[in-house]
């Protein structure tokens, strides 16, 4: 990999490991619904004009139904659930639970017949499930159990989104799809804004977190990701999936002083190891399937890890 490729890779690993910390700080003073609106509306305001000038948005009109469904399962629902869950859970724990996305994606591929599981992948699923059990069973208290389970629903949405991409939206311009999804979600959450405004002035820390979440972790992240794909290819770019959770944990523990217990340590290793095994191409078809696998996985990273 070139120096430019490594620079983009490191930058994206940090950018997409950062949202969990920013969300945790933001929801101290801002409601989840308002935070979803701010992030989607801000991102749409910055990305939609660029996509419109390129004429890319018009290509989505013929596919508006899957675009709406994709936006709902990838952004509108998951972001609200994730933001709400982080009012009770640490940012590092949230990041690790979301890391189960590739595992859920492997199960979805098996159920829909788009891929199948061999022994290695089944082992990966077993390890991943054990990792989730370690996180939930050891490091989640009774009052936070519902929040932890809601993040697993988030992971399910993040896994379903790429499946919709591969099934109904293949070949559409990524910039246009992201911009359209942000616009749709902002429109849905806009009516809630008057009822979700904070009762007092927000602190500088929270305002800065909201701005960074929108500008850095949404808009800039996609630009860096597209540049990374152009530099190293989609397949190699998907390795970023295994970096983000580590960054989330390091930031949560190092910046916010969050607890890193035995359950998190065990869960961290099991989930990432399980994800790696569960999503590796099958040996017999690896060469033939590499381009398609790389594209689908890249789509997974491009949107699911933009949070």
N, C-alpha and C positions, 0 to 999 in steps of 0.2 A: 504494500500500500504506500502511496506517495505521502510526502509531508502534508500536502493539502488535505489528502484523505484522512490522515490521522488527526489533523487539526479539526476537521469537520466532525469526525467521530467523537472526539473528546468533548467538543462543544455541545453536540447533541445529547451525549450521555448526561452532561450536567444539566442542560436545559430541561430535559424530560424527566430528570430525577428531582427537579426543583419544585414542581407544582404542589406536591403534597405538603411541603413546608409552608408555601404561600397560602394554600387553602386553609391549613390549620390556623395560621395567623389571622386570615381574613374573617373566618366564621366566628371569631370572638366577638365581633361587633356588627357583622353583616349577615342577614338571613341567607340561607342557601339559594332561595329563589332569586333574590336580588343579585347575588353573586353570579348565578348562571346568566342572568340578563346582561350584566355588565360585561362579562367575558365574551358572550356571543355577539352582542351588539357592537362592542369595541372591535372584536376581530372582524366582523362583517364590514364595518365601516372602513377598515384598512385593506381588506382583501377583495371585497366585491368590486370596487372600481377598477382594480387591476384586471380581474377576470372579465369584467364587462368590456373594457377597452380591447381586450384580446379577442372578443367575440365568443368566448368560451361558454358563457352561461346559456346561450341559445341552444347549444348542443344537448342540454339537459332536459329541455321541454318535453321531448318525446318519451322521456323516462321518469316523469315526475312522480309516479306512484312509488316505485322502489326508492327514489331519492327521499321522499317523505318518510317512508318506513325506516330507511337507513338512518336518517337524521334523528328519528325518535329513539331507536335502540342504541345508537352510538354516542349521541350527545345529550339530547333533551332529558331522557330518563336517567342515564348513568351519572351525568354531572350533578344533577340534583341529589341523587342518592349518595354519591360520594361526598359531596359538600356537607350534607346533613350528617353523615356518619362520622366525619372528622370533627364534629362538635364534641364527640365522646371518645373517639379513638385517637391514638397518637398517629402522627403523619408517617412514621416509619412502619408501623403495623399496617396502615392502610396501603402503603406502597407494596408491601410484601403480599398482602392478600390479592391485590390487583394483578400481581405477577403470575397468578394462576390462569390468566387468559389463554396462553398457548395450550394448557392442559384441557381446558373446556373446549377450545377450538378443535383439538384432536378428537374429542368425544363427538362433537357436532359433525365433524367430517365423516366419522364412522356411521353415525345414525342416518345421515343424509346420503350415504353411498358415494360421496365425493372422494373418499380415501378409505383405507382400511388399516387396522392395527396389527402389527406383528408382535412377536414376543418382546422385542426391545421397547416398542412403544407402549405395550401394556405395562412393562416394568416402570416406564416413565410416569404413566398415569398413577400407578400404585404409589410411587414415591411422592408425586405431587399431592395426592390426596392425603397421604400421611403428613406431609408438610403443613397443609391447611389445618389438619386435625391438631397438630402440635401448636400452631398459632392460636387457634380458637380455644383449645382445651386447656392450655397452660397460661397464655398471656392475656386472655379476655375474661373480664369479670362478668358476673351475671347481668348487671345493668347494661353492659355494652354488647351483649351477645347479639341482640337484634341488629345493632349497627354493623357488626362483623358479618352477619348473614346478608345484610343489604349490600355490602361491598362485593360479596360473591355474586349477587344478582348483577351488580355493575360489571363484574368480570364476564358474566354470561352475555350481557349486551355487547361488550367490547369484542367478544368472540363471534357473536352473530353478525355484527356489522361487516366484517371482511367476507363472511360467507355470502351476504347479500351483494357485496361488491363483485365477487367472483361469479355469481350466478346471473345477475341482472345488469350490472353497471360496468362490465369489463370494457376497457378501451376509452372511457370518458376521461377528459382532462382533470387531473387531480386538483389543481387550483380551483377550478370552477365548482367541483363537487364540494370541496371544503367550504368555499365561500357561500354556496347555496344553502348548505346545511346550517351554517352559522346564522344566515339571514332568517331561515325558517324558524329556528329555535328562538331567536330574539323576538320575532313576531309573536310566538306562542307565549312567551313569558312577559311581554310588555304589559298586558292588562293587570298583572299581579304587582307591578312596580309601585303604584300609589299606595298599596296596602302593606308593602314590605320595606318602606323607607325607614332608616334608623331614627330613633327618637332623639339622638344627640349627635353632635359633631364627631366625625370619625377621627381617630388618631392618625398621625402621620405614618406610622408603621403599617396600619391597615390599608390606607390609601396607596402607599407604595407597593404593598403586596398585590393589591388588585390590579394596579397598572402593570406590574411585572408579569402577573399571571396572564394578562391579555396580550400585551405587546411582545414579551419575550417568549413565554411558554406556548403561545398559540401562533401568532403571526411569524415571528422570527424563527420559531422551531420548524415550521413547515418550509420556509425558505432554505434553512440549513439542511433539512432532510432531503429536499429535492436536489440540492447541490451535492449532497453525499451520494445519492443514487447515481447522479451523472458522473461522479468521480470514481466510485468503486463498484457500481452495479447494485441491483436490488438485493441479490442473494446475500452478499457480504454485509450490506447495510442492516439486515435483520438481526445481526449479532447485537445491535444496540438494545434489543429486548432484554438481554441478560445483564446489562450494565445499569439500567435505570433503577431497579430495586435497590441495588447496592448504594447508589448515590442517595436515594431517598432515605435509607437507613442512616448513612453517614451524616447527612444534614439534620435529620431529626434528632439523633443522639448528640451530635457535636454542637448544633446551634440552639436547639430548643431544650436540650438536656433531657431528652426522653429516655425512658428505661429500656435497656436491651437485655432481656432475660434469656433463660435457657430455651424457652419455647420459641422465641424469635430466632435464636441462633440455629436451632435444629430445623425450624421451618424454612429459614433462609436457604440452607443447603439443600434440603429435600425438594422444595418448590423449584428452584432454579435448575437443579440436576434433573428433576422429573420433566420440566419443560424442555430441556435440551434433548432428552431421549425421546419424548413423546412427539416432537416435531421434526426429528431428523428424517430426511427422505429414505424410503425403503431401499435396501441395497440393490435389489433386482431392477429397480426402475429409476434409480437416482439420476442417471445421466439424462434419460429421456424427460424426466419430470422437472429438472432443475429450473428452467426458465419460468414455468408456470408457478412452481412452488415459491420461487424467489419473489415473483410479483405479488402473489397473494399474501405472503408473509410481510412484504414491505408495506402493503396496504394496511395490514394489521397494525404495524408499528406506526405508520404515518398518522393514523387517527386515534387509535386506542391509547397511545402514549403521549398524546398531545395535551393530556390533562394536567 
